[in-house]
Amino acid sequence: MSSGRYFNKGVKALDLPHVGHVVRESENAIVVFGEGGDRYDIPKQAIRFAAANVLVDLPFSEIVKRYKVSRDAPLPSGMKVHEEAPGDVDLATYEKKYPKPLFNKGVRSQDEEHVGHVMKETDEMIIVWGHRDWRFDIPKSKIIATGRNVIVGLDYKDVFQYRVDRDAPIPSEEATAED
């Protein structure tokens, strides 16, 4: 699996700041590649803490004794990524399960100023949360490009005509369809 809670994080022992990094995660273990061709298959029960790095609750000598394996040994199978729905899945079910494609993208004005991030997308507009607790309800007709960011065809000063109270009710799909 190329993702997961521990994937690509650095691994530390109680007495060593860098054991290696996680290259694979299975249901009950992580695979760590260390320096010089070392590999450690460490059970998840041995992990004390995981944030930016994974802290294994053992000194390095114990990790080597218990969990070192040949780097050429077969990797354990990864975790199950998605549970498949039984039978065919229709488009409406898929669209409810996965967010709209603009969600959480950055929003910029045409003069390249950062406006905020898309927090909700309806059929008619995007709801953008910006700096200083600002909220903008911008019509989708104002979008001129999408990619990593959403570019609106307005100068930054003109974006403020779409500013609304941040505590105002967020429009739902049904409300925008009735208007």
Helices and strands as residue ranges (DSSP letters): E 10-13, E 16-25, E 29-34, G 35-37, E 39-43, G 44-46, E 47-50, E 53-56, H 60-67, E 68-69, H 91-97, E 106-109, E 114-121, E 125-130, G 131-133, E 135-139, G 140-142, E 143-146, E 149-152, H 156-159, G 160-162, E 163-164, H 173-178
